[in-house]
Amino acid sequence: MRPAHAAAARGGLALYELYRAASRAAAPAVLLWRRMRGLEHPSRWPERLGRPSAARPRPGSPLVWFHAVSLGEGMAALPVVRHCARLHPGLPILLTTTTLSAFEVIKDLLPDAVIYQFAPLDCPDAIESFIGYWKPSLILLMESELWPNLIMSAAEKGIAVALLNARMSLKSFNRWSVRLGLPLVSLMLSKLSLVIPLSTIQAVRFQLLHTPPQKIHFAGDLKYAVGDVEPGEKELNTIKDLQQQFNTRPIWMAASIHKGEEEVILRVHDELIKTYPSLLLILVPRHPEDSMNVSLALKKQKVNFVLRSTNEVVSLNTRVYVVDTLGELRMLYRVTPIAVVGGSFLPSLAGHNFSEAAAAGCAVLTGPHVGHFYHMLVELWQINPLAVKQLTGEVELLEALKVMLSDSKALEARQKAAKDAFSIMSDGVVNRVWNLVSTFAVDSQQKHGVAV
């Protein structure tokens, strides 16, 4: 090892030891704070300390651990989890996430044999307890889950770790690039056996943080595979029921709407109703708790609305259908011809995945602030410029909706463009990811006498 590299490695180890000590000291207060804010499951919070609530199947056998932080990352992991379960029916598979929203949705979408647990906090004691009990032979992290204790502990035990759909925001990149951050992140990245970035820009960022180039391989964005899941019988029945309630009325949907964006959406809907009196808006707040603010605003404006959680039937007088439930976005895209994807109309936001709407055959619109989803936008545009319409703001949103509601041919063209572009982009991405994982897993694990 060259002197400069040796010094960097020593610096990384020194910073890791400081992080290790700090994370151990802070863990009790962090968990208590999260519990007090209602961010932890009321009865399953001990899992966050590495205390299992399920039995480890087939002790001594290989086990694959998938880890995602929240709902979006968990949904991106799901197609790979299912693929793994199909290819290796006897292989124990564990999925962990961190947030309650992910738990509420994903636990019901997993194959029967897959075990769900809340992820341990990244403190030494929780990580050692978790890994010691589950004994994974392969760890697959999703997107941006770079946790020093987890990665370093796995490396010490000879457990292979891969980062799938790898991404790093510009803010995180700048934070890791500083003098105190670079040695630690370089050390972590050197311990990974595989990094699959979701775009060229992301690959460059990981290389600039000293990820060995031979560990970086492209396969496509797993978020394209999220929408490529056929609805089950329960979803199909719900779709039919909603279609009967909506009664062939003109419809548009605003999905993943953040606090503050609802004002834009409701103003636009109010204008549209002047031209289309029977128009129905399906409004889906990003966080169900924000439905209260939406409800209060609608009551103040004396707008007739229905909350999905009440199971109240949508009548001809209903103007807004407020979805205050979790995990139904993919199903709802199938009952609307037009989908406006939020998290994109305010400067502080950074967009959401619009491939699910495209997969369902919606005409897809989004605002100007799309963050790291810009690469997805460009890829879809390269296939067909009509696949997604990006708007500069409220005025353009109103005009675009007027065109789509009045011109059926223009609407159908955008619907077809979105669905076709999605099909092209999603084709084979899960297979490509798993082929890379399989190759890396075999190479890495055969050294330890483990077959995955």
N, C-alpha and C positions, 0 to 999 in steps of 0.2 A: 504494500500500500504506500502510495506516495506521501511525503510528509504533509502536504496541504490537506489531502484526504484524511489522513490519520488525525490531524488536528481538528478537522471538521467533525469527524466521528466522535472524538473525545468531547467536543463541545456539545454535540447532540446528546450524548449519554449524560453529561452533567445537567443539561436542561431537563432531560427526562427525569432524573432523580429529584430535581426540584418540583416538577409537575406531579410526580408520584406522591411526594410528601404532602403537597398542597391539596391534591385531590382526596387523599385519605382524611385529612383534617376537615375539609369542607363538606364531605359527603353527608353527614348527619343533618347539617343545617340546610343543605340543598334539598334533601328529601322532605324535611319538615316543612320548608317553605312551599314546595310543590303540593304537598298534601293539604296545607292550609288554604291554598288557592283552588283546590279541587282539580288539580292537574293529574292526580294519581287515582288509580282504581281503589275504591274504598276498602276492598278486602284482599286485593292481589298485590298491593304495594310491596309486600316482602320480597316478591320476585325481583324488584329493583335492587335488592341487596344480594342477589344471587341465590335466594332461597327458592327452590323449585316447588311448583304446585302440581306437578305431573311426574309420572314414573318414566325413567329413561328406558326405552324399549331395547331389548336384546343387548344387555350389558356386554361390553367387549367388542361389539360389532362397530363398523364405521358409521358415522352420523354426519350429515351435512347441515350446517347452521347458516340460514339466511338471516341477515339483519337489515332492517330499514327503519328510518326514524319515524316517519309519519304516514298519512294516508296515501299521498301521491307516490312516494317511494315504495310503499308496500304494494300498491296496485301495479307498479312497474315490475316488482319482483314476482308477482303472482303467476304470470305466464311461464316464467322459468321454473318456479316451484312445481307447477302442474306438469311441465315437461319432464322434470327430473323424476317426479312420482310415477309418471307413465313408463319411462324408460327403465326405472329401477324400483319395481313394485315392493320389494322387500327392504329397501334402504330406509332407515329411520331419518326423517327430515324434521328439523326444528325451524320455526320462523319466529323472530322477535321483532317487535316494534316498540316505540316509546310512548306514543300518545294515545289518549282514550278514543279519539275519533278513528284512528286506525284500527284499534281493537274492536270497536262496535261494528265496523263494516267488514273487515277482513276475516274475522273468526268464522263467519258464515260462508265464506267463499273458498275456503281451503279444502283440498281433498281430505277424506276422512282420516287417513293415516298420519297426516301432518300435525305436529304438536305446536300449539301457540303458547308463547310466554312473553311477558314484558321483559325488555332488555335490562341487563344490569347497569347501574350507574358506572361510569368509567372511573372507579376508584379501585385500588389494588385488591382490597378484601372482597368486594362484590365480584370482580372479574375472576379472581382465583377460585372463589366458591362456585361460580357459574361454570367455568371451564372444567373444574375438577369433578363436578357432578355429571355434566353432559358429555364430556370428553369428545368434542367434535374432531373429525379428521380433516374437515375442510370448512372454511368460513368464507361466505360470500357476502360482502358488504355492498350496500346500494348507494350510489351517487356520491355523497359527500361525507360519509361516516368515517372520518379519520380520527380515531380515539387512541391516544398513546398507550394507555394501560392495556387495552384490548389487543392492539397490534403487537406490542412488545411481549406481552405474556404468551400470545400464540406463537410468536417466533421462537421464544425460549423453549417451548415445548415441541417444536418441530411441526406445528400445525400450519398448513398452507392457507394463505389469505389472498383473496382476489377482490378487486373493487370493480363492480359492474355499473355500467351507465355512468361512469365517473365524471363528475363535474365539480368545478370550483368557481364560485362567484368571484367577480373582480375584487369585491371587498375582502373576501377571505384570502385571495391570492396576495393582495397588498399587505394583509396582516401577517401572512406566513413569510413574505419576502424580506421582512425587516431583519436586522442583525440578530435579534434574539429568537426570531421564529424559524429562520431558514435551517439552522443545524438540526432542530428537532423534527421539522417536517421532512427534511431530507433523510434523516435516520428512519423515520416511519416508512416512508415510501420505498426505501431500500429493502425493507422486510417483506414487501408485497411480492407475490409471484406473478401477478397478472393485473394489468390496468386496462379496462375497456372504456375509453372515453366516448362521450356521446357526440362529440364534434371535433373538428380539427383544431379549433380555438382552444378547447379544453385540453387536447393532447399537448399543445404548445405550452400551456400553463403548467401542466404536470412535468414536462421536460425541464422547464425553467426552474422548477423546484427540485431538480436533480433526480427525477425518476429515471432509472436506467432505460434507455430507449428500447432495448430488446424485450422489455416487459410490457410495452404499450402495443395493443392490437385493436383494430377497428372491427366492429360487427354491426353497427347501426344503433339507433335509439330505441331502447326497450319500451319507451312510452308509446311508440306506435303500436305495440302489441297489446296495450291495455284495452283498447276498444274492440280488439279482434276476438271477442268471447261471445258466443251465442247465448241469448237469454234462456234461463231455465223455465220450467212450467209455471212457477209462481210469478216470475216477471212477465211472462206472456199473458197471464190472466190479468195482471195489473194493467198492462198496456191496453188490452181490450176494454177493460172497465173505464179507463180514462178516456179512451177514444169515443166511447158511447156518451160519456158525460160532456165532452167537448163538442159533440154534435156538429161536426163539419164546420165549426166556426174558424175564421182566420186566427192563427196563433203565432206568437213568437216567444222565445224563451231567453231570459237573461240568467246565465249560470255563473256560479262562483263569485257572486257579487259581494264586494267588501264594504265595510262601513264607509259611508260617504258616496259611494257609487250609486246607491239606490236612489239618490236624489236625481242623478242624471237619467237613470232608467225610467223613473216615474214621470219626469217632465216630458221625456220623449213619448212615453205611452199616452200621456194626457193629450199631446198634440195629435197623435195618430188616431185616437178615438174620434176626433172631430171629423175625420174622413172615413173611418171604418168603425162605425158605432158598435158592432158586435165583436170587435177585436178582444182577444184574451191574451193576457201576459202571464207566463209562468215565471215566477221570480224565485230564484234559488240562492239564498245568502250563502256565502262561503262557510260561515260559522252559524249553526242553528240558533245560538243565543242572540244573534243579530236580528232574528225574526221579530223580536219584541219591538225594536226600533222601527222596523218596516211597518208592523201592524199599527203602531201609534201614529206614524206618518199618514197611513191610509185612512185611519179613523178621523184624523184631523181634517183631511181633504174630503171626507164623506164619500170615500170610494168603496164600493161593494167588493169585498174580498173573502176568500176562504183559506183557512190554514189546513195544510195537508194532514197534520197530526190529529185533527178533529174528525176526520173521515166524513166531513160534511159534503154533500153532493154539490157539484158545480152546476149552477143554474144559468139560464140565459142572461140573468142580471149580473152575474159575477164578472168583474172586470180584471181582477188579479188573483192568481192562484199562488199562494205563498208556500213554498216547500220548506218546512221547518223540521225535516227529518234527515237522517244520514244515509249515505250509501245508495241513493236512488238516481243519481245523475245520469249514469249510463242508460238506465231504463227510460228516463224522461226524454233523453235525446231522440228516442224512437217514436215519440208522439208529437214532435214539433218539426216543421219544415225549416225553421230559422233558429239559429242558436248564436247568441251574442255571449262570448266568453269574457268574463270580468277579470278583476285583478289587473286591469290594464288601462283604466280611464283616469287614474290619479298618479302623479309623478312619484309618489312614495311606493307604488306597487310594481310588481315584476312579472305579471302574466300568469296564465295557467295552461295546462295541457289542452290543446284543442283537437287532438287527434281522435278522441272519443266521439266528439260531435261529427267529425268528418266520417268516421267509421259508420255512424248511424245514418249517413246520407243527409245531413243537415247542410243548409247554406250557412257557412261559418263566417262570423264577423268578430273582430277583436279590436281593442283600443290601441293607442300608440305605445304604451309601456309594457313590453312583453319580456323583458329581461333575457334569461338564457334560452327562452323559447324562440328567440329570433332565428336561431339556426334551423328550427323546425319550419318556421314560416318560409324561409328562403328555399329549403328543400322542396316544400310543397309547391311554391311558386315556380320552381324550375320545371316541375312536371306539368303544371297548369296554373297560369296566373289567376284563374278564377277560383282556385281551391279554397283560399281564405282571403277575405277582404279586411285589410287593416285600415282603421279610421283615425283621423286626427283628433276627433273629439265628438261632442254632443251634436253639433250641427250636421256633420257628415253622417253620423249614425241615423239621425232622423231622415235624411235624404235617401240613404241606402235602403232603409226599411220601407219607405214609400215606394221605391222602385220595385222591390221584391214583392210587396203586397199587391201591387197593381199590374205587374207584368209576370204572368205565370211562366212564360218561356225563359225569361231572365232568371227566375227563381230555380227552375228545373236545371238550367245550365250550370248554375253554381252548386246545386245539390250533387249533380253527376260528377262535376269536376272534383269536389271534395272527396267523394267516395272512391273514385278511381285513383286519385293521388294517394289517398290513404292505403289502398290495396297494394299499390306499387311499392310504397315506402315500407310497409309492414312485412312484406313477403320475405319469409326466411330469417327474420332477425333473431327469433328465439333459438332456432337451430344453429345459427352462426355463433351466438353467445355460448350455447351449451357445448358446441364443438371445441371452442377455445378453452372453456372451463375443463372439459374432459381431458384435453391434451395436457393442460397445465397440471391438472390434478393427478393424472397418471405419472407424469414426469416427477412431480414433487413428492407424491405419497409413496411411490414404489421404493423410494430411498428409505422409507420407514416401515416397509413391509405392509402397507395398507392399500387395499384395492377399493377405489370409489367408483 
